[in-house]
Amino acid sequence: MSEAKTFKVFSGTKTRYLAERICESLGCPLGNMIITHFADGEFAVSFEESIRGKDVFLVQSTFPNSDNLMELLLMIDAAKRASAKSIIAVIPYFGWARQDRKDKPRVSIGAKLIADILSVAGIDRLITMDLHADQIQGFFDVPVDHLYGSLVEVPYVESLQLEDLVIATPDVGGAKRAGLFAKKLHAPLVLCNKTRARANVVESIQIIGDVKGKNVVLVDDMVDTAGTITRAADEMLKAGAKSVRAVASHCVMSDPAGERVQNSALSEIVFTNSIPYDKTKCPKVTQLCIADMFARAIRAVAEEKSVSEEFNF
C-alpha cells in the first residue's frame, strides 16, 4: 500500500503480539528490528532496514517489568540516530500512570517523570489508551492522541443483551468513566465508596445505589491485584444483584489477582489486550482486541487526518 512507503511500524519484545495484529489491519509488514541481550541483562536495539525520512511508529506497552520501558527508550534513540522523520510512541498501556500527583509528602510523580524521559529520548507524538488520569496528557510537551477502550468494550457489553442492566464503579474515582458507559448503554449508575488500609489493600466498600435484582457491570481502567474489583463484586451480590461482571481496559492482574477473580462473585472480567494475559491462570478473563482501533489511529496520524473525529468517545 502507498502509505507503507511513508511510515514504518516496529515493536518491542513483549508487545509484538499486538503490533503484528496492527500491521495486519494496516496491510503493511512489521518492521525488522533486532534486540540483542547480553549476559549481564543489558540489551541493545538496531533497526535492520532504512528508516531515513520516514514516520516511525514504535509499539510498546510499559507494563512490568521496567525492561519494556527501557526497550522503548532505546528504540526511540536508535530511530532518532537513524534519521527518522518523526518518532511516534504507541503505548497502549502507559505504566506509572497511577503516580499522577503528590498524595502525601515526599513522593515522586512517576507519570510526569516518564513523560519527561520519553520527551528527552526524542518522541514527536504519543498514541495511548485509557490513561489512569486524563490530566497526564498535559505532562507531555508533544501531541497526545488519547484513545478509549470503551470503543470496543461498550459494543461487547451491548452484545450480552443483559436485562435490568446497571453500570457500577468500584470507587468514586472512576465515576466519570462509568458515567460514560451508563450514558452510552442507557443504564443507571451505581457508585461504590472505597477506603484503603494501605496500597493494594481495601478496608471497606459501601454501595451507593440500588442493585437488587440487577445485572451489574463494574467499570474500571485497570485491575492490578483485583482486591477492589472482587470485593465490590462480592458486596454487589450480597446486596441482591442477579449477576456481576467487570470491564477494565488494562489487564495488569498481578498475583494473586487470578485466584481472587476465580474465587469471587464475578461471572466474567473483560479486558482489552493492551497487556497480554495467559487465560489458563483465570478462565473468567475475556480479552478484546484493540489492534484495529490503533491501526486506524496510526493511519490517521500518518495521513495527517483528524484522530479525534473517529475516537472521541
HELIX and SHEET records of a PDB file:
HELIX    1   1 SER A    2  LYS A    5  5                                   4    
HELIX    2   2 ARG A   16  LEU A   26  1                                  11    
HELIX    3   3 ASP A   67  ARG A   81  1                                  15    
HELIX    4   4 GLY A  110  ALA A  121  1                                  12    
HELIX    5   5 ASP A  134  PHE A  139  5                                   6    
HELIX    6   6 SER A  150  LEU A  160  1                                  11    
HELIX    7   7 VAL A  172  GLY A  174  5                                   3    
HELIX    8   8 ALA A  175  LEU A  185  1                                  11    
HELIX    9   9 GLY A  227  LYS A  238  1                                  12    
HELIX   10  10 ALA A  257  GLN A  262  1                                   6    
HELIX   11  11 LYS A  279  LYS A  281  5                                   3    
HELIX   12  12 ALA A  291  ALA A  302  1                                  12    
HELIX   13  13 SER A  308  PHE A  311  1                                   4    
SHEET    1   A 5 PHE A   7  SER A  11  0                                        
SHEET    2   A 5 ASP A  55  VAL A  59  1                                        
SHEET    3   A 5 SER A  86  ILE A  91  1                                        
SHEET    4   A 5 ARG A 125  MET A 129  1                                        
SHEET    5   A 5 VAL A 144  LEU A 147  1                                        
SHEET    1   B 2 MET A  33  HIS A  37  0                                        
SHEET    2   B 2 PHE A  43  PHE A  47 -1                                        
SHEET    1   C 7 VAL A 201  ILE A 208  0                                        
SHEET    2   C 7 LEU A 189  ARG A 198 -1                                        
SHEET    3   C 7 LEU A 165  THR A 169  1                                        
SHEET    4   C 7 ASN A 215  VAL A 223  1                                        
SHEET    5   C 7 SER A 243  CYS A 251  1                                        
SHEET    6   C 7 GLU A 268  THR A 272  1                                        
SHEET    7   C 7 VAL A 285  LEU A 288  1                                        
END                                                                             
